[in-house]
Amino acid sequence: MQTLDDDDRRVLAGWAATCAERVLALFEAEADGDEGARDGIERARAFARGELDTAGEIRRRFVAGRAARSATSPAGRAAARAAGQAAAVAHMGAHALGAAAYAARAAELADPARGGSAELAWQVAAMSEPVRRALRLLPPVGTDPTGPLGPGLLSSGALGAHIAAVQASLQGS
């Protein structure tokens, strides 16, 4: 249920890459030349444009997420993880919500006064109708026992709350 078809994953990959790119500077400021996160975002965009195939991206989906090891702050690590989630959308569309959640968490960690809610508002405003339609196909966070939206990291704590807020914003829109 969390996989979606190729067309929906391509639409979501573009949105996820945009969400992750908004916080990429938090990672790059401290990552000492590690290009893994930027590469993940670029691959997500290339997948969205149809330039990369699903099978190849499934094999490379963990590369961008590993960049988090180069970060020295929680905000930098969250920004790298946002890029990793964006790169993984080729594998499962639900990772788009992971990219958005990690991007909001990175923004919140970098500027607690601004918080993740401002990033959430931007993310929702940046959704095209095809993105909204594809996101509505995903199960509510924490309800499906498998995949990234099942029990685990993305369904708990601040990340789970952010995903739930994004999904709630889709109701009636």
TORKOL-4160 file (C-alpha; in steps of 0.2 Angstrom, whole numbers, padded with zeros to 4 digits, m for minus):
173
<pt num="1" X="0000" Y="0000" Z="0000"/>
<pt num="2" X="0014" Y="0012" Z="0003"/>
<pt num="3" X="0023" Y="0009" Z="m0013"/>
<pt num="4" X="0012" Y="0018" Z="m0026"/>
<pt num="5" X="0014" Y="0016" Z="m0045"/>
<pt num="6" X="0029" Y="0024" Z="m0054"/>
<pt num="7" X="0019" Y="0040" Z="m0059"/>
<pt num="8" X="0014" Y="0044" Z="m0042"/>
<pt num="9" X="0031" Y="0040" Z="m0035"/>
<pt num="10" X="0039" Y="0052" Z="m0048"/>
<pt num="11" X="0027" Y="0066" Z="m0043"/>
<pt num="12" X="0031" Y="0063" Z="m0025"/>
<pt num="13" X="0050" Y="0062" Z="m0028"/>
<pt num="14" X="0050" Y="0080" Z="m0034"/>
<pt num="15" X="0040" Y="0087" Z="m0019"/>
<pt num="16" X="0051" Y="0077" Z="m0007"/>
<pt num="17" X="0067" Y="0083" Z="m0015"/>
<pt num="18" X="0061" Y="0101" Z="m0014"/>
<pt num="19" X="0056" Y="0099" Z="0005"/>
<pt num="20" X="0074" Y="0091" Z="0008"/>
<pt num="21" X="0083" Y="0105" Z="m0002"/>
<pt num="22" X="0075" Y="0118" Z="0009"/>
<pt num="23" X="0086" Y="0112" Z="0024"/>
<pt num="24" X="0101" Y="0105" Z="0014"/>
<pt num="25" X="0112" Y="0120" Z="0019"/>
<pt num="26" X="0110" Y="0115" Z="0038"/>
<pt num="27" X="0119" Y="0099" Z="0033"/>
<pt num="28" X="0132" Y="0106" Z="0020"/>
<pt num="29" X="0137" Y="0119" Z="0033"/>
<pt num="30" X="0145" Y="0106" Z="0044"/>
<pt num="31" X="0148" Y="0091" Z="0033"/>
<pt num="32" X="0165" Y="0095" Z="0026"/>
<pt num="33" X="0162" Y="0092" Z="0008"/>
<pt num="34" X="0151" Y="0076" Z="0009"/>
<pt num="35" X="0140" Y="0077" Z="m0006"/>
<pt num="36" X="0129" Y="0062" Z="m0002"/>
<pt num="37" X="0114" Y="0072" Z="0004"/>
<pt num="38" X="0115" Y="0084" Z="m0012"/>
<pt num="39" X="0117" Y="0069" Z="m0023"/>
<pt num="40" X="0102" Y="0060" Z="m0015"/>
<pt num="41" X="0091" Y="0076" Z="m0019"/>
<pt num="42" X="0098" Y="0077" Z="m0037"/>
<pt num="43" X="0094" Y="0059" Z="m0039"/>
<pt num="44" X="0076" Y="0061" Z="m0032"/>
<pt num="45" X="0074" Y="0075" Z="m0045"/>
<pt num="46" X="0081" Y="0065" Z="m0059"/>
<pt num="47" X="0069" Y="0051" Z="m0054"/>
<pt num="48" X="0055" Y="0063" Z="m0054"/>
<pt num="49" X="0059" Y="0068" Z="m0072"/>
<pt num="50" X="0060" Y="0050" Z="m0078"/>
<pt num="51" X="0079" Y="0050" Z="m0081"/>
<pt num="52" X="0082" Y="0036" Z="m0068"/>
<pt num="53" X="0074" Y="0019" Z="m0066"/>
<pt num="54" X="0066" Y="0012" Z="m0051"/>
<pt num="55" X="0077" Y="m0003" Z="m0050"/>
<pt num="56" X="0093" Y="0007" Z="m0050"/>
<pt num="57" X="0087" Y="0019" Z="m0037"/>
<pt num="58" X="0082" Y="0005" Z="m0026"/>
<pt num="59" X="0100" Y="m0001" Z="m0026"/>
<pt num="60" X="0106" Y="0016" Z="m0021"/>
<pt num="61" X="0093" Y="0022" Z="m0009"/>
<pt num="62" X="0103" Y="0021" Z="0007"/>
<pt num="63" X="0118" Y="0032" Z="0000"/>
<pt num="64" X="0111" Y="0049" Z="0004"/>
<pt num="65" X="0105" Y="0044" Z="0021"/>
<pt num="66" X="0123" Y="0038" Z="0026"/>
<pt num="67" X="0128" Y="0056" Z="0024"/>
<pt num="68" X="0120" Y="0059" Z="0041"/>
<pt num="69" X="0136" Y="0052" Z="0048"/>
<pt num="70" X="0146" Y="0067" Z="0042"/>
<pt num="71" X="0134" Y="0080" Z="0051"/>
<pt num="72" X="0139" Y="0086" Z="0068"/>
<pt num="73" X="0123" Y="0093" Z="0074"/>
<pt num="74" X="0105" Y="0085" Z="0076"/>
<pt num="75" X="0099" Y="0098" Z="0063"/>
<pt num="76" X="0112" Y="0093" Z="0051"/>
<pt num="77" X="0108" Y="0075" Z="0053"/>
<pt num="78" X="0090" Y="0078" Z="0051"/>
<pt num="79" X="0093" Y="0087" Z="0035"/>
<pt num="80" X="0104" Y="0073" Z="0028"/>
<pt num="81" X="0090" Y="0061" Z="0033"/>
<pt num="82" X="0077" Y="0071" Z="0023"/>
<pt num="83" X="0088" Y="0069" Z="0008"/>
<pt num="84" X="0090" Y="0051" Z="0011"/>
<pt num="85" X="0071" Y="0049" Z="0012"/>
<pt num="86" X="0069" Y="0059" Z="m0004"/>
<pt num="87" X="0080" Y="0047" Z="m0013"/>
<pt num="88" X="0071" Y="0032" Z="m0006"/>
<pt num="89" X="0054" Y="0038" Z="m0014"/>
<pt num="90" X="0059" Y="0028" Z="m0030"/>
<pt num="91" X="0057" Y="0013" Z="m0019"/>
<pt num="92" X="0042" Y="0017" Z="m0009"/>
<pt num="93" X="0031" Y="0033" Z="m0011"/>
<pt num="94" X="0028" Y="0034" Z="0008"/>
<pt num="95" X="0046" Y="0040" Z="0010"/>
<pt num="96" X="0040" Y="0057" Z="0003"/>
<pt num="97" X="0032" Y="0060" Z="0020"/>
<pt num="98" X="0048" Y="0055" Z="0028"/>
<pt num="99" X="0058" Y="0068" Z="0018"/>
<pt num="100" X="0045" Y="0081" Z="0024"/>
<pt num="101" X="0045" Y="0076" Z="0042"/>
<pt num="102" X="0064" Y="0076" Z="0043"/>
<pt num="103" X="0065" Y="0093" Z="0034"/>
<pt num="104" X="0053" Y="0100" Z="0047"/>
<pt num="105" X="0063" Y="0092" Z="0061"/>
<pt num="106" X="0079" Y="0100" Z="0054"/>
<pt num="107" X="0071" Y="0117" Z="0053"/>
<pt num="108" X="0064" Y="0115" Z="0071"/>
<pt num="109" X="0081" Y="0110" Z="0078"/>
<pt num="110" X="0090" Y="0124" Z="0069"/>
<pt num="111" X="0078" Y="0137" Z="0075"/>
<pt num="112" X="0066" Y="0131" Z="0089"/>
<pt num="113" X="0057" Y="0148" Z="0090"/>
<pt num="114" X="0051" Y="0145" Z="0072"/>
<pt num="115" X="0047" Y="0127" Z="0075"/>
<pt num="116" X="0042" Y="0114" Z="0063"/>
<pt num="117" X="0025" Y="0121" Z="0060"/>
<pt num="118" X="0031" Y="0135" Z="0049"/>
<pt num="119" X="0040" Y="0122" Z="0038"/>
<pt num="120" X="0024" Y="0111" Z="0038"/>
<pt num="121" X="0014" Y="0126" Z="0032"/>
<pt num="122" X="0027" Y="0129" Z="0018"/>
<pt num="123" X="0027" Y="0110" Z="0013"/>
<pt num="124" X="0008" Y="0110" Z="0012"/>
<pt num="125" X="0007" Y="0126" Z="0002"/>
<pt num="126" X="0020" Y="0119" Z="m0010"/>
<pt num="127" X="0010" Y="0103" Z="m0014"/>
<pt num="128" X="0003" Y="0102" Z="m0032"/>
<pt num="129" X="m0014" Y="0094" Z="m0034"/>
<pt num="130" X="m0005" Y="0078" Z="m0041"/>
<pt num="131" X="0006" Y="0078" Z="m0025"/>
<pt num="132" X="m0010" Y="0079" Z="m0014"/>
<pt num="133" X="m0019" Y="0065" Z="m0024"/>
<pt num="134" X="m0004" Y="0054" Z="m0022"/>
<pt num="135" X="m0002" Y="0057" Z="m0004"/>
<pt num="136" X="m0020" Y="0053" Z="m0001"/>
<pt num="137" X="m0017" Y="0036" Z="m0008"/>
<pt num="138" X="m0005" Y="0032" Z="0007"/>
<pt num="139" X="m0012" Y="0024" Z="0023"/>
<pt num="140" X="m0012" Y="0035" Z="0039"/>
<pt num="141" X="0004" Y="0035" Z="0048"/>
<pt num="142" X="0005" Y="0021" Z="0060"/>
<pt num="143" X="m0009" Y="0011" Z="0054"/>
<pt num="144" X="m0001" Y="m0001" Z="0041"/>
<pt num="145" X="0010" Y="m0014" Z="0049"/>
<pt num="146" X="0023" Y="m0013" Z="0035"/>
<pt num="147" X="0034" Y="0000" Z="0026"/>
<pt num="148" X="0040" Y="0017" Z="0032"/>
<pt num="149" X="0023" Y="0022" Z="0039"/>
<pt num="150" X="0021" Y="0007" Z="0050"/>
<pt num="151" X="0027" Y="0006" Z="0068"/>
<pt num="152" X="0044" Y="0013" Z="0069"/>
<pt num="153" X="0054" Y="0029" Z="0068"/>
<pt num="154" X="0043" Y="0039" Z="0056"/>
<pt num="155" X="0027" Y="0035" Z="0065"/>
<pt num="156" X="0033" Y="0041" Z="0082"/>
<pt num="157" X="0038" Y="0057" Z="0091"/>
<pt num="158" X="0041" Y="0073" Z="0082"/>
<pt num="159" X="0042" Y="0064" Z="0065"/>
<pt num="160" X="0026" Y="0055" Z="0067"/>
<pt num="161" X="0017" Y="0071" Z="0073"/>
<pt num="162" X="0023" Y="0080" Z="0058"/>
<pt num="163" X="0017" Y="0066" Z="0046"/>
<pt num="164" X="0000" Y="0066" Z="0054"/>
<pt num="165" X="m0001" Y="0084" Z="0052"/>
<pt num="166" X="0003" Y="0083" Z="0034"/>
<pt num="167" X="m0009" Y="0070" Z="0031"/>
<pt num="168" X="m0023" Y="0079" Z="0041"/>
<pt num="169" X="m0020" Y="0094" Z="0030"/>
<pt num="170" X="m0025" Y="0083" Z="0015"/>
<pt num="171" X="m0042" Y="0080" Z="0022"/>
<pt num="172" X="m0055" Y="0090" Z="0013"/>
<pt num="173" X="m0042" Y="0099" Z="0002"/>
